[in-house]
Amino acid sequence: MIRQIKKGITYSESKAADAQVRATVESMLENIGAQGDAAIRAYSEKLDHWSPKSFKLSAVEIAEIVAGVPQQVMDDIRFAQTQIRNFAQIQRNAIQDVEVETLPGVILGHKNIPVNSVGCYIPGGRYPMVASAHMSVLTAKVAGVKRVIACTPPINGAIPAATVAAMFLAGADEIYLLGGVQAVAMMALGTETVQGVDMLVGPGNAYVAEAKRQLYGKVGIDLFAGPTETLIIADDTTDAETSATDLLGQAEHGPTSPAILLTTSRKIVAEIDAEIERQLAILPTADVASVAWRDYGQVILVDTVDEMVSEADRIASEHVQVMTENPRYFWEKMTNYGALFLGDKTNVAYGDKVIGTNHTLPTKEAARYTGGLWVGKFLKTCTYQEVRTPEASKLIGEYCSRLCAIENFAAHQAQADLRVRKYSAI
């Protein structure tokens, strides 16, 4: 039996991506498309109080910023990027071009071709997302993207030095101190001074997410991203403290971040509210996490492991932390998740920051049909064909001609018939 102990706001009930956000973004994109650099500067002045001589950092400026970053911070960034680069390279090596002779004289194949240019958005604000530089810029470079540009906003008029250092170390070809819709639009649409890109990636607030949605088609995107989500799957082999810690670990992202506890443990259900309140009382980000838990937090009690699996697949959460007697059972059975974190020795924060997998993951139930950002997202798998012998062309042409006739495609049929006539005499 499935019992909803605490009910949170569902996506169908949420108004986070409302008409006002869509209208605002649409107006901004229209203005930027028409006015280019002037509109970019005007929005940056208005929204971030930021209007430097150039939004693009020069090589000298980057070197000065990086030189001022503490050595421990640089070492930590390098460690994280080593883990992410290693795993991304393993993934890239697993993606192979193919070429096969399917019939005598008929060659089919595909090539994995990197996108030529990518724009990466690295959020700032209360949480300067240093790790997003690793996940986007670095992964694109491992995929073989020739030009990777990156934007991050100033924070209260100051340069986020650690983020700039991470962008630089990850291999960004151009770095801009610019945030919000204006940054995303600049990268996608291009301006008088900035060449547009072929693809946009990276997380952001509701306005950035909406801008990516509206720009999709003009450019490619990684995925449609909403507020960070987490699902904790627990049984009596873990405890309320660990469950609450991992719930709040993602709830602090924002006031609309869903955090869900799915459990067979009546003990954890009985203790979770008090444990959440105990931790919120000392958590520095409780002002955000408490609202997310109050409005979007859920507690679901079930009787069996199979009910946990079915409920988890229904929820299709971005992050799924499994702390049960047999975590691998969920790896075997689950089909809908952005990323799995198996056992209580790991956690979502490891994946977000350092362990090596990518933290840009599907939200809002998109895990039903897509995975997260990885090197493969930056590759176009393009097919080709080559017919090498007259006999092969005649054989394929005869079948093609008859199939075109069924569909009334006369000009298509003529292409096939020409080859049949041409090569029948040989």
C-alpha positions as CSV (number, residue, x, y, z in Angstrom):
1,M,0.0,0.0,0.0
2,I,1.2,3.5,-0.9
3,R,0.4,6.2,1.7
4,Q,1.2,9.9,1.2
5,I,2.2,11.0,4.7
6,K,3.3,14.6,3.6
7,K,2.0,16.1,0.4
8,G,3.9,18.8,-1.4
9,I,3.0,21.0,-4.3
10,T,3.1,19.1,-7.6
11,Y,4.4,20.4,-10.9
12,S,0.9,20.6,-12.3
13,E,-0.1,22.9,-9.4
14,S,3.1,25.0,-9.4
15,K,3.1,28.4,-11.1
16,A,6.9,28.8,-11.2
17,A,7.1,29.0,-15.0
18,D,4.1,31.2,-15.4
19,A,2.9,33.5,-18.2
20,Q,4.8,36.5,-16.7
21,V,8.1,34.7,-17.0
22,R,7.4,33.7,-20.6
23,A,6.3,37.1,-21.6
24,T,9.3,38.8,-19.9
25,V,11.8,36.5,-21.6
26,E,10.1,36.8,-25.0
27,S,10.3,40.6,-24.8
28,M,14.0,40.5,-23.8
29,L,14.9,38.1,-26.6
30,E,13.1,40.2,-29.1
31,N,15.0,43.3,-27.9
32,I,18.4,41.6,-27.9
33,G,17.8,40.2,-31.4
34,A,17.0,43.6,-32.7
35,Q,19.5,45.8,-30.8
36,G,22.4,43.4,-30.1
37,D,25.2,44.7,-27.8
38,A,23.2,47.8,-26.8
39,A,20.4,45.7,-25.4
40,I,22.8,43.3,-23.7
41,R,24.5,46.2,-21.9
42,A,21.2,47.9,-20.9
43,Y,19.8,44.7,-19.4
44,S,23.1,44.0,-17.5
45,E,23.1,47.6,-16.1
46,K,19.4,47.3,-15.1
47,L,19.4,43.8,-13.6
48,D,23.0,43.3,-12.3
49,H,24.2,46.9,-12.1
50,W,27.2,45.7,-14.2
51,S,28.5,47.6,-17.2
52,P,32.3,47.1,-17.7
53,K,34.1,48.4,-20.8
54,S,34.0,44.8,-22.1
55,F,32.0,41.8,-20.8
56,K,34.6,39.6,-22.3
57,L,37.7,39.0,-20.1
58,S,41.0,39.4,-21.8
59,A,43.8,36.9,-21.4
60,V,45.6,39.3,-19.1
61,E,42.5,39.8,-16.9
62,I,42.0,36.1,-16.6
63,A,45.6,35.5,-15.6
64,E,45.3,38.2,-12.9
65,I,42.0,36.7,-11.6
66,V,43.4,33.2,-11.5
67,A,46.6,34.3,-9.8
68,G,44.5,35.7,-6.9
69,V,42.7,32.4,-6.2
70,P,44.0,30.6,-3.1
71,Q,46.2,27.6,-3.9
72,Q,43.9,25.2,-2.0
73,V,41.0,26.3,-4.1
74,M,43.0,25.8,-7.3
75,D,44.1,22.3,-6.1
76,D,40.5,21.4,-5.3
77,I,39.2,22.6,-8.7
78,R,42.0,20.6,-10.4
79,F,41.1,17.5,-8.5
80,A,37.4,17.8,-9.4
81,Q,38.2,18.4,-13.0
82,T,40.5,15.4,-13.2
83,Q,37.7,13.1,-12.0
84,I,35.2,14.7,-14.4
85,R,37.6,14.6,-17.3
86,N,38.6,11.0,-16.7
87,F,35.0,9.8,-16.7
88,A,34.0,11.9,-19.7
89,Q,36.9,10.6,-21.6
90,I,35.9,7.0,-20.8
91,Q,32.4,7.8,-22.1
92,R,33.8,9.4,-25.2
93,N,36.0,6.4,-25.9
94,A,32.9,4.2,-25.7
95,I,31.2,6.1,-28.6
96,Q,32.4,4.5,-31.8
97,D,32.1,5.4,-35.4
98,V,30.8,2.4,-37.5
99,E,31.1,1.3,-41.1
100,V,29.8,-1.9,-42.4
101,E,29.1,-3.6,-45.8
102,T,25.5,-4.6,-45.4
103,L,25.2,-6.2,-48.9
104,P,28.0,-6.8,-51.5
105,G,29.0,-3.3,-52.6
106,V,26.8,-1.4,-50.2
107,I,28.6,0.5,-47.4
108,L,26.7,2.1,-44.5
109,G,28.1,4.0,-41.6
110,H,27.9,6.7,-39.1
111,K,30.3,9.3,-37.8
112,N,30.2,11.1,-34.4
113,I,30.9,14.7,-35.2
114,P,31.3,17.3,-32.4
115,V,29.2,20.4,-32.5
116,N,31.3,23.3,-33.7
117,S,30.5,25.8,-31.0
118,V,28.9,25.7,-27.6
119,G,27.8,28.4,-25.1
120,C,27.9,27.4,-21.4
121,Y,26.0,29.2,-18.7
122,I,27.4,29.0,-15.2
123,P,25.0,30.5,-12.6
124,G,26.1,32.9,-9.9
125,G,24.1,34.7,-7.2
126,R,23.8,33.2,-3.8
127,Y,25.4,30.0,-5.0
128,P,28.2,30.6,-7.5
129,M,28.1,27.3,-9.3
130,V,31.8,26.6,-9.8
131,A,31.1,23.0,-10.6
132,S,28.9,23.9,-13.5
133,A,32.1,25.0,-15.3
134,H,33.5,21.5,-15.0
135,M,30.3,19.9,-16.1
136,S,29.7,22.0,-19.2
137,V,33.0,23.5,-20.5
138,L,35.2,20.6,-19.7
139,T,32.7,18.0,-21.0
140,A,32.3,19.9,-24.3
141,K,36.1,20.0,-24.7
142,V,36.5,16.3,-24.1
143,A,33.8,15.7,-26.8
144,G,36.0,17.7,-29.2
145,V,34.0,21.0,-29.5
146,K,36.3,23.5,-31.2
147,R,34.9,26.7,-29.6
148,V,33.5,26.8,-26.1
149,I,32.4,30.1,-24.7
150,A,31.2,30.6,-21.1
151,C,29.2,33.2,-19.2
152,T,28.9,33.8,-15.5
153,P,27.4,36.8,-13.7
154,P,29.2,39.1,-11.4
155,I,28.1,38.7,-7.7
156,N,27.2,42.1,-6.2
157,G,29.5,43.8,-8.5
158,A,32.4,41.5,-7.8
159,I,34.2,39.0,-10.0
160,P,33.6,35.4,-9.0
161,A,37.3,34.5,-9.1
162,A,36.9,30.7,-8.4
163,T,34.3,30.3,-11.1
164,V,36.5,32.2,-13.6
165,A,39.4,29.9,-12.6
166,A,37.3,26.8,-13.2
167,M,36.2,28.1,-16.6
168,F,39.8,28.8,-17.5
169,L,41.1,25.5,-16.3
170,A,38.3,23.6,-18.0
171,G,39.4,25.1,-21.4
172,A,36.9,27.9,-22.2
173,D,38.0,29.8,-25.3
174,E,36.1,32.9,-24.3
175,I,34.9,34.0,-20.8
176,Y,32.3,36.7,-20.3
177,L,31.2,38.3,-17.0
178,L,27.5,38.4,-17.9
179,G,24.4,36.8,-16.4
180,G,20.8,36.0,-16.9
181,V,18.7,36.0,-20.0
182,Q,21.0,38.6,-21.6
183,A,24.0,36.2,-21.4
184,V,22.1,33.2,-22.8
185,A,20.7,35.4,-25.6
186,M,24.1,36.8,-26.5
187,M,25.6,33.4,-26.9
188,A,22.7,32.0,-28.9
189,L,21.8,34.9,-31.1
190,G,25.2,36.6,-31.4
191,T,25.8,40.3,-31.5
192,E,27.9,42.8,-33.4
193,T,30.9,41.7,-31.3
194,V,30.1,38.1,-30.3
195,Q,29.7,35.2,-32.7
196,G,26.7,33.1,-31.8
197,V,27.0,29.4,-30.9
198,D,25.3,26.2,-32.2
199,M,24.3,24.9,-28.7
200,L,23.5,26.2,-25.2
201,V,24.1,24.2,-22.0
202,G,24.0,24.8,-18.3
203,P,21.5,25.4,-15.5
204,G,20.0,28.6,-14.4
205,N,16.9,30.2,-12.8
206,A,13.4,30.2,-14.2
207,Y,14.2,33.1,-16.6
208,V,17.3,31.4,-17.9
209,A,15.5,28.1,-18.3
210,E,12.7,29.8,-20.2
211,A,15.2,31.6,-22.4
212,K,16.7,28.3,-23.4
213,R,13.3,26.9,-24.1
214,Q,12.4,29.8,-26.4
215,L,15.8,29.7,-28.1
216,Y,15.6,25.9,-28.7
217,G,15.5,25.4,-32.5
218,K,17.6,28.4,-33.2
219,V,20.2,26.5,-31.2
220,G,20.4,23.1,-29.6
221,I,20.2,22.8,-25.8
222,D,21.2,20.2,-23.3
223,L,17.8,19.8,-21.7
224,F,14.8,21.7,-20.3
225,A,15.9,22.2,-16.7
226,G,13.6,23.1,-13.7
227,P,14.3,23.3,-10.0
228,T,16.7,20.8,-8.5
229,E,14.9,17.6,-7.3
230,T,15.9,14.8,-5.0
231,L,14.4,11.5,-4.0
232,I,15.6,9.6,-1.0
233,I,14.8,5.9,-1.0
234,A,15.3,4.4,2.5
235,D,14.5,1.4,4.6
236,D,15.4,0.5,8.2
237,T,19.0,-0.1,7.4
238,T,19.5,3.7,7.5
239,D,18.2,6.4,9.8
240,A,16.3,9.7,10.0
241,E,19.4,11.8,10.4
242,T,21.0,10.6,7.2
243,S,17.6,10.8,5.4
244,A,17.0,14.4,6.6
245,T,20.6,15.5,5.8
246,D,20.3,14.3,2.2
247,L,16.8,15.8,1.7
248,L,18.0,19.2,2.9
249,G,21.2,18.9,0.9
250,Q,19.1,19.5,-2.2
251,A,16.2,21.5,-0.8
252,E,18.7,24.3,-0.1
253,H,19.0,24.9,-3.9
254,G,15.8,26.9,-4.0
255,P,12.4,27.4,-2.5
256,T,10.7,25.4,-5.2
257,S,13.1,22.4,-5.1
258,P,11.2,19.1,-4.4
259,A,12.7,16.8,-1.8
260,I,10.9,13.5,-1.4
261,L,11.3,10.7,1.1
262,L,10.1,7.3,-0.1
263,T,10.4,4.6,2.6
264,T,9.3,1.4,4.0
265,S,10.5,2.4,7.5
266,R,7.8,3.5,9.9
267,K,10.5,4.5,12.3
268,I,12.0,7.0,9.9
269,V,8.5,8.4,9.1
270,A,7.9,8.9,12.8
271,E,11.2,10.7,13.3
272,I,11.7,12.7,10.1
273,D,9.8,15.8,10.9
274,A,11.6,16.4,14.2
275,E,15.0,15.6,12.6
276,I,14.3,18.1,9.7
277,E,13.4,20.8,12.2
278,R,16.5,20.0,14.3
279,Q,18.8,20.4,11.3
280,L,17.0,23.5,10.0
281,A,17.6,25.2,13.3
282,I,21.4,25.1,12.6
283,L,21.5,25.1,8.8
284,P,22.9,28.4,7.4
285,T,20.7,28.0,4.3
286,A,17.5,27.2,6.3
287,D,15.8,30.3,4.9
288,V,15.7,28.6,1.5
289,A,15.6,24.9,2.5
290,S,12.8,25.3,5.0
291,V,10.5,26.8,2.4
292,A,11.3,24.1,-0.1
293,W,10.6,21.4,2.5
294,R,7.4,23.1,3.7
295,D,5.9,23.6,0.2
296,Y,7.5,20.9,-2.0
297,G,8.6,18.2,0.5
298,Q,6.9,14.9,0.4
299,V,6.9,11.7,2.6
300,I,5.6,8.5,1.1
301,L,5.3,5.3,3.1
302,V,5.1,2.0,1.2
303,D,5.0,-1.7,2.3
304,T,7.4,-3.4,-0.2
305,V,10.6,-2.9,-2.1
306,D,8.7,-3.3,-5.4
307,E,6.3,-0.5,-4.4
308,M,9.4,1.7,-3.8
309,V,10.6,0.8,-7.3
310,S,7.3,1.6,-9.0
311,E,6.8,4.9,-7.0
312,A,10.4,5.9,-7.8
313,D,9.8,5.3,-11.5
314,R,6.6,7.3,-11.3
315,I,8.3,10.3,-9.7
316,A,11.2,10.1,-12.2
317,S,13.4,12.3,-10.0
318,E,16.6,14.1,-11.1
319,H,18.6,12.7,-8.2
320,V,17.8,9.3,-6.6
321,Q,19.7,8.4,-3.4
322,V,19.2,4.7,-2.5
323,M,19.9,3.8,1.1
324,T,18.5,0.3,1.5
325,E,19.6,-3.2,2.3
326,N,20.2,-4.0,-1.4
327,P,20.8,-0.7,-3.4
328,R,21.8,-2.6,-6.5
329,Y,18.2,-3.9,-6.8
330,F,17.1,-0.4,-7.7
331,W,19.9,-0.2,-10.2
332,E,18.6,-3.4,-11.8
333,K,14.9,-2.5,-11.7
334,M,14.5,1.3,-12.0
335,T,14.2,2.9,-15.4
336,N,13.3,6.6,-14.7
337,Y,16.0,8.7,-13.0
338,G,18.6,11.4,-13.8
339,A,21.3,9.9,-11.7
340,L,21.5,7.1,-9.1
341,F,23.5,7.3,-5.9
342,L,23.7,3.8,-4.4
343,G,24.3,3.3,-0.7
344,D,24.8,5.7,2.2
345,K,28.5,6.0,1.5
346,T,27.8,8.2,-1.4
347,N,25.4,11.2,-1.8
348,V,24.1,13.7,-4.3
349,A,26.7,16.3,-3.2
350,Y,29.5,14.0,-4.4
351,G,27.9,13.9,-7.9
352,D,27.1,17.6,-7.9
353,K,30.7,18.6,-7.1
354,V,33.5,16.2,-7.6
355,I,33.1,12.4,-8.1
356,G,33.2,12.5,-11.9
357,T,29.6,12.1,-13.2
358,N,27.8,15.1,-14.7
359,H,25.5,17.1,-12.5
360,T,23.3,18.6,-15.3
361,L,20.4,16.3,-15.2
362,P,16.7,16.0,-16.3
363,T,14.0,17.5,-14.0
364,K,10.2,17.7,-14.2
365,E,9.8,14.0,-15.0
366,A,12.0,14.4,-18.1
367,A,14.0,11.4,-16.8
368,R,11.2,9.3,-18.4
369,Y,12.7,10.0,-21.8
370,T,16.3,11.4,-21.4
371,G,19.4,11.2,-19.4
372,G,21.6,14.1,-18.4
373,L,24.4,16.1,-20.0
374,W,27.4,14.0,-21.1
375,V,29.9,14.0,-23.9
376,G,27.4,12.3,-26.2
377,K,25.1,15.4,-26.1
378,F,27.9,17.4,-27.8
379,L,28.1,14.9,-30.7
380,K,26.0,14.6,-33.8
381,T,25.7,11.0,-35.0
382,C,25.5,11.4,-38.7
383,T,25.0,8.6,-41.2
384,Y,26.4,8.1,-44.7
385,Q,26.1,5.6,-47.5
386,E,28.3,4.5,-50.4
387,V,27.3,2.1,-53.2
388,R,30.5,0.8,-54.7
389,T,29.5,-1.5,-57.5
390,P,27.1,-1.3,-60.5
391,E,25.5,-4.6,-59.4
392,A,24.7,-3.2,-56.0
393,S,23.2,0.0,-57.3
394,K,21.0,-2.0,-59.8
395,L,19.8,-4.3,-57.0
396,I,18.9,-1.5,-54.6
397,G,17.4,0.5,-57.4
398,E,14.9,-2.1,-58.4
399,Y,13.6,-2.4,-54.9
400,C,13.6,1.4,-54.4
401,S,11.7,1.9,-57.7
402,R,8.8,-0.3,-56.7
403,L,8.7,1.1,-53.1
404,C,8.6,4.7,-54.5
405,A,5.7,3.7,-56.8
406,I,3.7,2.5,-53.8
407,E,4.0,6.0,-52.3
408,N,3.4,7.8,-55.6
409,F,6.8,9.5,-55.5
410,A,7.5,9.8,-59.2
411,A,10.7,11.9,-59.0
412,H,12.0,9.6,-56.3
413,Q,11.3,6.6,-58.6
414,A,13.1,8.3,-61.4
415,Q,16.3,8.5,-59.4
416,A,16.2,4.8,-58.9
417,D,15.1,3.9,-62.4
418,L,18.0,6.0,-63.9
419,R,20.5,3.8,-62.0
420,V,18.7,0.6,-62.9
421,R,18.9,1.5,-66.7
422,K,22.4,2.8,-66.4
423,Y,23.9,-0.2,-64.7
424,S,21.8,-2.9,-66.4
425,A,23.9,-2.6,-69.5
426,I,27.2,-3.2,-67.6
